[in-house]
Amino acid sequence: MADVDYAIFETDGSLSVLKKEAKQNVTKRDMNVRGENANPNVSHPASVITDGKVRENNLKKMNLSKQWLMDRLKETGIQHPAEVFYAEIQTDGTLYIDKKEDTSPE
């Protein structure tokens, strides 16, 4: 309890806890360390697919090819960019993908 700055019971019954600043874990960002997959040309997240269309200008800015993107998509079982609602390169070099099938209304 001495490490806790703030705690709240959520409506779903879970407990959210924020530790005191001095007790919080150090992150790579805190230490200015980039991940092993980090691309030095990515200073902020950049979209590479929007509504199924590849944003080739953004790929070029990051010195990445369309083939590189296609290879990453195939690794996740995606055969064509049209299957993707949104994809972006994160600052750590990872590719975030939101498939169109995931966006169905409930």
C-alpha positions in Angstrom: 0.0 0.0 0.0 2.9 2.4 0.6 3.8 2.3 -3.1 0.2 3.2 -4.3 -0.6 6.8 -5.3 -4.1 6.1 -6.5 -6.4 3.1 -6.8 -10.0 2.8 -8.1 -12.5 0.0 -8.3 -13.8 -0.1 -11.9 -17.4 -0.7 -12.8 -16.5 -4.2 -13.9 -15.2 -5.1 -10.5 -11.5 -4.8 -11.4 -9.0 -2.7 -9.5 -6.8 -0.1 -11.3 -3.7 1.0 -9.4 -1.3 3.8 -10.2 2.0 3.5 -8.3 3.8 6.5 -6.9 6.2 8.1 -9.4 9.3 6.9 -7.6 7.9 3.3 -7.6 6.9 3.1 -11.3 8.8 0.8 -13.6 11.4 2.2 -16.0 10.5 1.9 -19.7 12.8 1.9 -22.7 11.4 5.3 -23.6 12.4 6.6 -20.2 16.0 5.5 -20.9 16.0 6.6 -24.5 16.5 3.0 -25.7 15.0 1.9 -29.0 13.8 -1.7 -29.5 15.8 -4.1 -31.6 13.3 -3.7 -34.5 13.4 0.1 -34.3 13.6 1.9 -37.5 15.7 5.1 -37.1 13.5 6.8 -39.8 10.4 6.4 -37.6 10.2 9.2 -34.9 6.4 8.8 -34.5 3.8 6.2 -35.6 3.0 6.5 -39.3 0.1 5.0 -41.2 1.0 2.7 -44.0 -2.5 1.4 -44.9 -5.7 3.3 -44.7 -9.0 1.6 -45.7 -7.2 -1.0 -47.7 -4.9 1.4 -49.6 -1.2 1.4 -49.2 0.3 4.8 -48.3 3.5 4.5 -50.4 4.7 8.0 -49.6 4.9 7.1 -45.9 6.7 3.9 -46.7 9.3 5.9 -48.7 9.8 8.4 -45.9 10.8 5.5 -43.6 12.9 3.8 -46.3 10.6 0.8 -46.4 9.3 -0.9 -49.6 5.9 -2.1 -50.5 7.4 -5.6 -50.7 8.5 -5.2 -47.0 5.0 -4.3 -46.0 3.5 -7.2 -48.1 5.9 -9.7 -46.4 4.8 -8.4 -42.9 1.1 -8.8 -43.9 1.6 -12.3 -45.1 3.4 -13.2 -41.9 0.1 -12.4 -40.2 -2.1 -14.3 -42.7 -3.2 -11.3 -44.7 -2.9 -11.8 -48.5 -3.9 -8.3 -49.7 -3.9 -4.7 -48.3 -7.7 -4.6 -49.1 -8.2 -6.9 -46.0 -6.8 -4.1 -43.7 -8.7 -1.2 -42.4 -5.7 0.5 -40.8 -2.0 -0.3 -40.3 0.8 1.8 -38.9 4.5 1.4 -38.1 5.1 2.0 -34.4 8.1 3.9 -33.2 9.6 0.6 -32.0 9.5 -0.7 -35.6 6.5 -3.0 -35.1 3.5 -3.1 -37.4 0.1 -2.5 -35.9 -2.7 -4.0 -38.0 -6.5 -3.6 -37.7 -8.2 -5.9 -40.1 -11.5 -4.9 -41.8 -13.3 -7.9 -40.4 -12.5 -6.7 -36.9 -14.5 -3.5 -37.4 -18.0 -5.0 -37.6 -20.6 -3.2 -35.6 -22.1 -4.9 -32.6 
